[in-house]
Amino acid sequence: MSTENPYIFLKNNFFLQFFIADRYRIYRHITACGLLLLFFLTTKEWGAYKGIFDHLDWIERWLVITIAFYLNLYVLIPQFLFRGKLINYVISLVGVLFVFQVLTYYLNSVIWREYIISEDLKKAMALPIPTLFIFSLLSLLPFIMTSTFLKIFQSWIKNNEKMQELERQAAESELQALRSQIQPHFLFNMLNSINTLLYIDPEKASYTITKLSDFLRHLLYQSHEERVFLSSELRFLTDYLSLEAMRRDDFTYEINYSEKNVQGIQIPPNILLILAENAVKHSVDSLSPTYIYMECEEKEGLLHFSVRNSVPLEPHRKHKCSGIGLPNLNRRLELLYGERFSLSQERLPQEYIVTLALQL
């Protein structure tokens, strides 16, 4: 049984990539137009018209089919069918086909009629107008159905590829988050702090154990959910920073948000944790006081989350390429939200600011 990763399969399959990848767009158009042209040249009844009108006939049909094909592919389907407006799609498609039918009938039966020399074509043109429209429509339908199938197939493949990459990104994000947070030195330091507190302040030691338990439970269980409550994530960040404060001297933190303002809002797990982990990691400084300030607010359908952290005068070299990193977070957000988010960074001499805005 094949164990090939579906994501790798989609990436390496040339046939599928030819239909969906932007780098093959021009070649797809050339191929489609070329196949339509070949079809008309091989199926045309040559000598049906006099002189140049014998060529204008197939050129007109090729243009009509090509325009109808692309109108359906890039306008009608994205604007109506993919947005669930089936009735609007059908009405628009019928309207477009009707206009083309009228144009074709006018050219062949009125303007070019006197140039027809084929007896079979003359008999066909003598049929009732509704009959001509039906036959012409039946000749258009296979091309319209083909463009509809191609667009739906292309959308399905792209969505499948997007979901595969999203699953891969989510798995990597979860693994990296767990690795970066549940490191031996982190747990050892926390356990040593708790062990010391047991003799100095048992009540505080009990409180710290509870926070550490909540921290680990969140990582191990809620990280598997597709979406979690924002209020739960913010409380988790508070626990995380309170544990970090146990490990540092001269460390202050603050998370500003209104419980009422964020009530009921759900987001993907570990999004905020990644930003917090990034701030914690890059604010470590044994020579001077450090801080992390966070603000969260929902306003006009947008979730605004900002993180400000102190920056050591001499950055740690080992942190330059470690951790999950904001570029990977940005890619994950692209997969989750498309263009409905913004992630910005600002580096000041003594402070680093990351701002995230998500459309809810």
C-alpha positions in Angstrom: 0.0 0.0 0.0 1.3 3.4 -0.9 2.3 5.7 2.0 3.1 8.7 -0.1 2.2 12.0 1.5 -0.9 13.4 -0.4 0.7 16.9 -0.1 3.9 15.7 -1.8 1.8 13.8 -4.4 -0.1 17.0 -5.4 3.1 19.0 -5.5 4.9 16.4 -7.7 2.0 15.5 -10.1 2.6 17.5 -13.3 -0.9 16.8 -14.6 -2.6 18.3 -11.6 -0.1 21.2 -11.3 -0.7 22.0 -15.0 -4.4 22.7 -14.1 -3.8 24.7 -10.9 -0.4 26.3 -10.7 -0.1 29.9 -11.7 3.2 29.2 -13.5 1.4 27.2 -16.1 -1.5 29.7 -16.7 -0.3 31.0 -20.0 0.3 27.4 -21.3 -3.2 26.4 -20.1 -4.7 29.3 -22.1 -2.7 28.4 -25.2 -3.6 24.8 -25.0 -7.3 25.5 -24.5 -7.5 28.0 -27.4 -5.4 25.7 -29.6 -7.7 22.7 -28.9 -10.8 24.7 -29.7 -9.2 26.0 -32.9 -8.2 22.5 -33.9 -11.7 21.3 -33.2 -13.3 23.9 -35.5 -10.8 23.4 -38.3 -11.2 19.6 -38.4 -15.0 19.6 -38.1 -15.8 22.5 -40.4 -17.7 21.9 -43.6 -15.3 23.6 -46.0 -16.9 25.4 -49.0 -20.2 26.2 -47.3 -19.6 30.0 -48.0 -18.2 32.0 -50.9 -14.6 33.2 -50.6 -13.4 34.8 -47.4 -16.8 34.2 -45.7 -15.9 30.5 -45.6 -13.1 31.5 -43.2 -15.1 34.2 -41.3 -17.6 31.4 -40.5 -15.2 29.3 -38.4 -13.5 32.4 -37.0 -16.8 33.7 -35.7 -17.8 30.3 -34.2 -14.3 29.9 -32.6 -14.5 33.4 -31.1 -18.0 32.9 -29.8 -17.2 29.6 -28.2 -13.9 30.9 -26.7 -15.5 34.0 -25.2 -18.4 32.0 -23.8 -15.9 29.5 -22.4 -13.8 32.1 -20.6 -16.8 34.2 -19.4 -18.2 31.1 -17.7 -14.7 30.1 -16.4 -13.6 33.4 -14.9 -16.7 35.5 -14.4 -19.9 33.5 -14.0 -18.6 30.6 -11.9 -16.5 32.6 -9.4 -19.0 35.4 -9.1 -22.2 33.3 -8.8 -21.7 29.5 -8.6 -18.9 29.5 -6.1 -20.8 32.0 -3.9 -23.8 29.8 -3.7 -25.9 32.0 -6.0 -27.1 29.2 -8.3 -30.2 30.9 -9.6 -28.2 34.0 -10.5 -25.6 31.8 -12.2 -28.2 30.0 -14.3 -29.9 33.3 -15.3 -26.6 34.9 -16.2 -25.4 31.9 -18.2 -28.7 31.7 -20.1 -28.5 35.4 -20.8 -24.9 35.2 -22.1 -25.8 32.2 -24.3 -28.9 34.0 -25.6 -26.8 37.0 -26.7 -24.4 34.8 -28.5 -27.2 32.9 -30.2 -28.7 36.1 -31.5 -25.3 37.3 -32.7 -24.6 34.0 -34.5 -28.1 33.9 -36.1 -27.9 37.5 -37.3 -24.5 36.9 -38.9 -25.4 33.6 -40.6 -29.0 34.2 -41.5 -28.9 37.9 -42.3 -25.5 39.3 -43.2 -23.9 36.2 -44.7 -27.0 34.5 -46.1 -26.4 35.5 -49.7 -22.9 34.0 -49.6 -24.1 30.5 -48.6 -23.4 28.0 -51.4 -24.0 24.7 -49.4 -27.5 23.3 -50.0 -27.5 21.6 -46.7 -26.7 24.8 -44.9 -29.4 26.7 -46.8 -32.0 24.1 -45.7 -30.7 24.4 -42.1 -31.1 28.1 -42.2 -34.7 27.7 -43.4 -35.7 26.0 -40.2 -37.8 27.9 -37.6 -35.8 30.3 -35.5 -36.5 28.4 -32.2 -35.2 25.2 -33.8 -32.1 26.9 -34.9 -31.6 28.3 -31.4 -32.0 24.9 -29.8 -29.4 23.3 -32.2 -27.0 26.2 -31.7 -27.4 26.0 -27.9 -26.8 22.2 -27.9 -23.6 22.9 -29.8 -22.5 25.3 -27.1 -23.4 23.3 -24.1 -20.5 20.8 -24.3 -18.0 23.6 -24.1 -19.8 25.4 -21.3 -20.0 22.1 -19.4 -16.3 21.5 -20.0 -15.3 25.0 -18.6 -17.6 24.4 -15.6 -16.0 21.0 -14.9 -12.5 22.4 -15.3 -13.1 25.3 -12.9 -14.7 23.0 -10.3 -11.9 20.5 -10.7 -9.3 23.2 -10.4 -11.0 24.6 -7.3 -11.2 21.2 -5.7 -7.6 20.4 -6.3 -6.5 23.8 -5.0 -8.6 23.5 -1.9 -7.3 19.9 -1.4 -3.7 21.1 -1.8 -4.4 24.0 0.6 -5.9 21.7 3.2 -3.0 19.3 2.9 -0.5 22.1 3.4 -2.6 23.6 6.2 -2.6 20.2 8.0 1.1 19.9 7.5 1.7 23.5 8.8 -0.6 22.9 11.8 1.2 19.7 12.7 4.6 21.4 12.4 3.4 24.4 14.4 2.1 22.1 17.1 5.2 20.1 17.2 7.5 23.2 17.2 5.4 24.8 19.9 5.6 21.8 22.1 9.3 21.4 21.6 10.0 25.1 22.2 8.0 25.2 25.4 8.3 21.8 27.0 12.1 21.8 27.0 14.0 20.0 29.8 15.5 23.2 31.2 12.1 24.8 31.4 10.6 22.0 33.4 13.7 21.6 35.5 13.7 25.2 36.4 10.0 25.2 37.3 10.4 22.0 39.4 13.4 23.5 41.2 11.5 26.7 41.9 8.6 24.7 43.2 10.9 22.6 45.3 12.3 25.7 46.9 8.9 27.2 47.4 7.7 24.1 49.3 10.0 25.2 52.2 9.6 28.9 51.9 6.0 29.4 50.8 3.9 26.2 50.4 0.8 28.1 49.3 2.7 29.8 46.5 4.2 26.4 45.5 0.7 24.9 45.3 -0.4 27.8 43.2 2.6 27.3 40.8 1.9 23.6 40.5 -1.7 24.4 39.5 -0.5 26.9 36.9 2.1 24.5 35.5 -0.6 21.7 35.3 -3.0 24.1 33.4 -0.1 25.0 31.1 0.7 21.5 30.2 -2.9 20.5 29.9 -3.6 23.3 27.4 -0.6 22.3 25.2 -1.5 18.6 25.2 -5.2 18.8 24.7 -6.4 22.1 23.2 -3.7 22.2 20.6 -5.5 19.3 18.8 -8.7 21.4 18.4 -9.4 23.3 15.1 -10.6 26.4 17.0 -10.5 27.4 20.7 -12.0 30.3 22.6 -9.9 33.4 22.6 -10.6 34.0 26.3 -9.1 30.5 27.0 -6.0 31.4 25.0 -5.6 34.7 26.8 -5.9 33.0 30.2 -3.3 30.4 29.0 -0.9 33.2 28.0 -1.4 34.7 31.5 -0.4 31.4 33.1 2.5 31.0 30.7 3.9 34.5 31.5 3.3 34.0 35.2 5.4 30.8 35.0 8.1 32.7 33.1 8.1 35.3 35.8 9.0 32.6 38.3 12.2 31.9 36.3 13.4 35.4 35.8 14.4 38.3 38.0 13.3 41.8 37.1 10.7 40.6 34.7 7.3 42.2 34.3 4.4 41.4 32.1 0.8 42.6 31.4 -2.0 41.4 29.2 -4.7 44.0 28.6 -8.1 42.8 27.4 -11.8 43.0 28.3 -13.4 39.6 29.0 -16.7 40.9 27.7 -15.1 42.2 24.5 -13.5 38.8 23.6 -16.4 36.6 24.8 -17.5 34.0 22.3 -14.6 34.7 19.8 -12.8 31.6 18.6 -9.4 31.4 16.8 -7.1 28.6 15.7 -4.9 27.2 18.6 -1.3 28.3 19.3 -1.5 31.5 17.1 -1.1 33.8 20.1 1.3 31.3 21.8 3.7 31.6 19.0 3.8 35.4 19.4 4.2 35.1 23.1 6.9 32.5 22.8 8.7 34.7 20.3 8.5 37.6 22.7 9.7 35.5 25.7 12.6 34.1 23.8 13.9 37.4 22.4 13.4 39.4 25.6 15.8 37.4 27.8 18.4 39.7 29.3 20.4 38.8 32.4 21.9 42.3 32.7 18.8 44.5 32.8 15.1 44.4 33.5 12.8 42.8 30.9 9.1 43.1 30.1 6.4 41.8 27.8 3.1 43.8 27.3 0.2 42.4 25.3 -3.1 44.0 24.2 -6.1 42.3 22.7 -9.3 43.9 21.4 -12.1 43.1 19.1 -13.2 46.1 17.0 -15.5 46.3 14.0 -15.1 42.6 13.1 -11.4 42.6 13.5 -9.3 41.0 16.3 -6.3 43.2 17.2 -3.5 41.6 19.1 -0.2 43.3 19.8 2.9 42.2 21.7 5.7 44.6 22.9 8.8 43.2 24.5 12.1 44.5 25.6 15.2 43.8 23.5 18.6 43.1 25.0 21.4 45.3 24.1 23.4 42.3 22.8 21.0 39.8 21.0 21.6 36.1 21.6 23.1 34.5 18.6 21.4 31.2 19.2 18.0 32.9 18.9 18.5 34.3 15.5 17.3 31.1 13.7 15.6 29.2 16.4 11.9 28.7 17.2 8.9 28.5 14.9 9.5 32.0 13.6 7.1 34.6 12.3 7.5 33.7 8.6 6.0 30.2 9.3 3.2 31.8 11.3 2.5 34.2 8.5 2.2 31.3 6.1 -0.1 29.4 8.4 -2.3 32.5 8.6 -2.4 32.8 4.8 -3.7 29.3 4.7 -6.3 29.9 7.4 -7.4 33.4 6.5 -6.3 34.2 2.9 -6.1 38.0 2.7 -8.2 38.5 5.8 -5.3 39.2 8.2 -2.3 41.3 8.6 0.9 40.6 10.6 3.4 43.4 11.0 6.7 43.8 12.9 8.6 46.8 14.1 12.1 46.8 15.6 13.0 49.7 17.8 16.3 50.3 19.5 15.1 48.9 22.8 11.7 47.4 21.9 10.2 44.9 19.5 6.6 45.2 18.4 4.4 42.6 16.6 0.9 43.4 15.6 -1.7 40.9 14.4 -5.1 41.7 13.0 -7.6 38.9 12.1 -10.9 39.3 10.4 -13.5 37.4 12.4 
